[in-house]
Amino acid sequence: MDDAEIVRRVLAGEVNAFARLVEAHAAQVMSIAARHVPPDRAAEVAHETFVRAFERLSTYKGESPFAHWLTRIALRRCADFWRSRSRCRETDFSSLGSGTREWIESIPAEHDEGGLEAHAQRTEAGVILEWAMSKLSPEDRMVLTMTHMDGQALSDVGEQLGWSLSKVKVRSHRARRKLRDILGKMLD
């Protein structure tokens, strides 16, 4: 049974059939969430994606594959996560220090000095990048993650976000510039 048939059954009142859609697409949705929100919140965002999909199932027209429709919902849920987080910014630059101290305390003593130093640099760079990315708008964060970190083609990003190719290019360029400015101010 294909996705469109399952959707028809759910809309006809066989709501338990939605579980088949969840099973078929859970890995895809979880993968999207894991790439766009903190790992400890990915399952929550994935769950919210399926809740929203169930609520809005009647809007699925079947013109594109169900997976594309669901991907758009997942990406919107990720953007909503960052929007809600930006309303109550609890993280500031000074929090990097305590996080770094916790990380240092958690390192096993067996690491040799050279390996430990390289590991520390990679981890610190990741923490700084995550902090700087959190200062961007959800859309800017999303387009940078998809185009530069995930290496997706610009046309694919445009299709998934419902944007034109030119909008993806412009947003990506402006987001990179904003990220450079944020990192530059931090280093000054």
C-alpha positions as CSV (number, residue, x, y, z in Angstrom):
1,M,0.0,0.0,0.0
2,D,1.5,3.4,-1.0
3,D,1.5,6.6,1.1
4,A,-1.4,8.1,-0.9
5,E,-3.6,5.2,-0.2
6,I,-2.8,5.3,3.5
7,V,-3.6,9.0,3.6
8,R,-7.0,8.3,1.9
9,R,-7.7,5.6,4.6
10,V,-6.8,7.9,7.5
11,L,-9.0,10.7,6.1
12,A,-11.8,8.2,5.6
13,G,-11.7,7.5,9.4
14,E,-9.2,4.7,9.7
15,V,-6.9,6.8,12.0
16,N,-4.8,3.9,13.1
17,A,-3.4,3.6,9.6
18,F,-1.4,6.7,10.3
19,A,1.0,4.5,12.3
20,R,2.1,3.0,9.0
21,L,3.1,6.5,7.7
22,V,5.0,7.1,11.0
23,E,6.8,3.8,10.7
24,A,7.7,4.4,7.0
25,H,9.0,7.9,7.5
26,A,10.3,8.0,11.1
27,A,14.0,7.6,10.2
28,Q,13.8,10.4,7.6
29,V,12.0,12.8,10.0
30,M,14.4,12.0,12.8
31,S,17.4,12.5,10.5
32,I,16.1,16.0,9.5
33,A,15.5,17.0,13.1
34,A,18.9,15.7,14.2
35,R,20.6,17.9,11.6
36,H,18.7,21.1,12.5
37,V,18.1,21.1,16.2
38,P,20.2,20.1,19.2
39,P,20.5,16.3,19.5
40,D,18.6,16.1,22.8
41,R,15.6,17.9,21.2
42,A,15.5,16.0,17.9
43,A,13.0,13.3,19.1
44,E,10.7,16.0,20.4
45,V,10.8,17.9,17.1
46,A,10.2,14.7,15.1
47,H,7.2,13.9,17.3
48,E,5.8,17.4,16.7
49,T,6.3,16.9,13.0
50,F,4.1,13.8,13.0
51,V,1.5,15.5,15.2
52,R,1.3,18.4,12.8
53,A,1.2,16.1,9.8
54,F,-1.7,14.3,11.3
55,E,-3.5,17.5,12.1
56,R,-2.9,18.9,8.5
57,L,-3.3,15.6,6.6
58,S,-6.3,16.9,4.8
59,T,-4.1,19.5,3.1
60,Y,-1.9,16.9,1.5
61,K,-2.9,17.0,-2.2
62,G,-0.8,14.2,-3.5
63,E,0.8,16.3,-6.2
64,S,4.3,15.5,-4.8
65,P,5.5,12.5,-2.8
66,F,4.3,12.3,0.8
67,A,7.9,12.3,1.9
68,H,8.4,15.8,0.4
69,W,5.3,17.1,2.1
70,L,6.5,15.6,5.4
71,T,10.0,17.1,4.9
72,R,8.5,20.6,4.6
73,I,6.6,20.1,7.8
74,A,9.8,18.8,9.6
75,L,11.8,21.8,8.4
76,R,9.1,24.2,9.6
77,R,9.0,22.4,13.0
78,C,12.8,22.9,13.2
79,A,12.5,26.6,12.3
80,D,9.7,26.9,14.9
81,F,12.1,25.4,17.5
82,W,14.7,28.1,16.9
83,R,12.1,30.8,16.7
84,S,10.7,29.9,20.1
85,R,14.3,29.6,21.5
86,S,15.2,33.0,20.1
87,R,12.3,34.6,22.0
88,C,13.9,33.6,25.3
89,R,17.6,33.7,24.7
90,E,19.2,32.1,27.7
91,T,22.5,31.3,26.1
92,D,25.0,34.1,26.0
93,F,28.7,34.1,25.2
94,S,29.8,33.7,28.8
95,S,28.1,30.3,28.9
96,L,30.8,28.9,26.6
97,G,33.2,29.0,29.5
98,S,31.2,26.7,31.8
99,G,30.4,24.3,29.0
100,T,34.1,24.1,28.1
101,R,34.9,23.4,31.8
102,E,32.4,20.6,31.9
103,W,33.8,19.1,28.7
104,I,37.4,19.2,30.0
105,E,36.3,17.4,33.2
106,S,34.6,14.7,31.2
107,I,37.7,13.8,29.1
108,P,39.3,10.5,30.0
109,A,42.9,10.9,31.4
110,E,44.3,8.3,29.0
111,H,44.3,10.7,26.0
112,D,47.8,11.6,24.9
113,E,48.6,15.3,24.8
114,G,48.6,15.7,21.0
115,G,45.4,13.9,20.4
116,L,43.8,15.7,23.3
117,E,44.8,19.1,22.0
118,A,43.4,18.3,18.5
119,H,40.2,16.9,20.0
120,A,39.8,20.1,22.2
121,Q,40.2,22.3,19.2
122,R,37.6,20.5,17.2
123,T,35.2,20.4,20.1
124,E,35.7,24.1,21.0
125,A,35.2,25.1,17.3
126,G,32.0,23.1,17.3
127,V,30.7,24.9,20.4
128,I,31.6,28.3,19.0
129,L,29.9,27.5,15.7
130,E,26.8,26.2,17.4
131,W,26.7,29.4,19.6
132,A,27.2,31.6,16.5
133,M,24.5,29.7,14.5
134,S,22.1,30.2,17.4
135,K,22.3,33.9,16.9
136,L,21.0,33.6,13.3
137,S,17.3,33.6,12.3
138,P,15.8,30.1,11.9
139,E,15.7,30.5,8.1
140,D,19.3,31.6,7.9
141,R,20.4,28.7,10.2
142,M,18.4,26.3,8.1
143,V,19.7,27.4,4.7
144,L,23.4,27.3,6.0
145,T,22.9,23.9,7.5
146,M,21.4,22.4,4.4
147,T,23.7,24.0,1.8
148,H,27.0,24.1,3.6
149,M,27.0,21.5,6.4
150,D,24.8,18.9,4.7
151,G,26.1,19.7,1.2
152,Q,22.7,19.6,-0.4
153,A,22.2,21.1,-3.9
154,L,20.7,24.6,-4.0
155,S,17.8,23.3,-6.1
156,D,17.0,20.6,-3.5
157,V,17.1,23.1,-0.7
158,G,14.7,25.4,-2.6
159,E,12.3,22.5,-3.2
160,Q,12.3,21.4,0.4
161,L,11.9,24.9,1.8
162,G,9.4,26.1,-0.9
163,W,11.8,28.8,-2.1
164,S,13.0,29.8,-5.5
165,L,16.6,29.0,-6.5
166,S,17.5,32.7,-6.4
167,K,16.0,33.1,-2.9
168,V,18.2,30.2,-1.7
169,K,21.3,31.7,-3.2
170,V,20.6,35.2,-1.7
171,R,19.6,33.8,1.8
172,S,22.7,31.6,1.8
173,H,25.0,34.4,0.9
174,R,23.5,36.8,3.4
175,A,23.5,34.1,6.2
176,R,27.2,33.4,5.6
177,R,27.9,37.2,5.9
178,K,25.9,37.4,9.1
179,L,27.7,34.4,10.5
180,R,31.1,36.0,9.6
181,D,30.0,39.2,11.3
182,I,28.9,37.4,14.5
183,L,32.2,35.5,14.7
184,G,34.2,38.6,13.9
185,K,32.6,40.5,16.7
186,M,33.3,37.6,19.1
187,L,36.9,37.7,18.2
188,D,37.3,41.5,18.5
